[in-house]
Amino acid sequence: MWVLHTMISVNSQKAWILYLVRVNIEPMKGSFADLINSDQLILIDFHAEWCGPCKMLAPILKEVKAEMGDAIKIIKVDVDKNQPLAQTYQVRGVPTMVLFKKGQQLWRQSGVLQKQAILQVIKSFA
């Protein structure tokens, strides 16, 4: 899927840059409960469009998905567009990653982690 992103560069002037990014992270299909009850590992990335650290995390998660392949499904959830879901999982800051398998929350972390740290967590539950 191709996604249009915007980035603002602030020096003495503001400049908008539009660019397309190829994303391997899957859009959420079906109900959230069905999704997290899967036998597959599901990593939910609670994020917001305005969040700088979230934008830093996006390419890291893309690399994680490329390395792990079908062993994990990574789903992005925009907290501004899905406020009830964010409230249900008590997301107080973004980015927040939550790892699920068979409906059980296995791990949770707020903030940006490097690829190797995320891979280590995922592999420990694989």
C-alpha positions in Angstrom: 0.0 0.0 0.0 1.3 3.5 -0.8 0.6 6.2 1.8 0.9 10.0 1.3 2.9 11.6 4.1 3.5 15.2 4.9 6.5 16.6 6.7 7.1 20.1 7.9 10.6 21.6 8.0 10.9 24.6 10.2 14.0 26.8 9.9 13.3 30.5 9.2 10.4 29.4 7.0 7.9 26.6 6.9 7.9 24.2 4.0 5.6 21.4 3.3 7.0 18.3 1.6 4.7 15.6 0.3 6.1 12.2 -0.3 4.8 8.7 -0.9 6.0 5.8 1.2 5.5 2.1 0.5 4.0 0.5 3.7 4.0 -3.2 4.4 2.0 -2.7 7.6 -1.5 -3.9 7.2 -4.7 -1.9 7.7 -7.0 -3.2 10.4 -9.7 -5.4 8.9 -12.6 -6.9 11.0 -13.1 -6.3 14.6 -10.2 -5.5 17.0 -11.2 -8.3 19.3 -11.1 -10.8 16.4 -7.7 -9.5 15.4 -6.0 -9.7 18.8 -7.5 -13.2 19.4 -5.5 -14.6 16.6 -3.0 -17.4 17.1 -0.5 -15.1 15.4 1.5 -12.5 17.2 -0.1 -9.1 16.7 1.8 -5.9 17.4 -0.4 -2.8 17.8 1.2 0.6 17.3 -0.9 3.2 18.9 0.2 6.5 17.2 -0.8 10.0 16.2 -0.2 11.9 13.0 1.2 14.9 14.9 3.6 12.8 17.0 7.3 13.2 16.1 8.5 10.0 17.9 5.7 8.1 16.1 7.1 9.1 12.8 10.5 7.9 13.9 9.1 4.5 14.9 7.3 3.9 11.6 10.3 3.0 9.5 11.7 0.9 12.4 8.4 -1.2 12.5 8.7 -1.5 8.7 12.1 -3.1 9.2 10.8 -5.4 11.9 8.0 -6.6 9.6 10.5 -7.2 6.8 12.7 -9.3 9.1 9.9 -11.2 10.8 7.6 -11.7 7.8 4.5 -13.7 8.5 5.5 -14.4 12.1 3.9 -11.1 13.1 1.2 -8.8 12.0 1.8 -5.1 12.8 -1.3 -2.9 12.9 -1.2 0.9 13.3 -4.0 2.5 15.3 -4.4 6.3 15.2 -5.4 7.3 18.7 -7.1 10.5 17.4 -9.3 8.5 15.1 -9.9 5.6 17.5 -10.2 7.3 20.9 -12.5 4.6 22.5 -10.0 1.9 21.6 -7.1 4.0 23.0 -9.1 4.6 26.2 -9.9 0.9 26.5 -6.2 0.1 26.4 -5.3 3.1 28.6 -3.0 4.6 26.1 -1.7 7.8 27.8 1.1 8.6 25.4 2.2 7.9 21.9 3.8 5.9 20.5 2.6 2.9 22.5 3.2 -0.6 21.3 1.2 -3.5 22.6 1.9 -7.2 21.7 -1.0 -9.6 21.7 -1.4 -13.4 21.1 -4.7 -15.3 21.6 -6.3 -12.3 23.1 -3.6 -11.9 25.8 -1.5 -8.8 26.2 2.0 -10.1 26.3 4.0 -6.9 26.4 3.6 -3.1 26.3 6.0 -0.2 25.8 5.6 3.5 25.3 8.2 5.4 23.4 10.5 4.6 20.6 12.6 1.5 20.7 15.3 0.4 18.3 14.7 -2.4 15.9 16.9 -5.0 17.7 15.0 -4.3 21.0 11.6 -4.8 19.4 12.8 -8.0 17.6 14.2 -9.4 20.9 10.8 -8.9 22.5 8.9 -10.5 19.6 11.2 -13.4 19.4 10.9 -14.1 23.1 7.1 -14.7 22.5 7.3 -16.5 19.1 
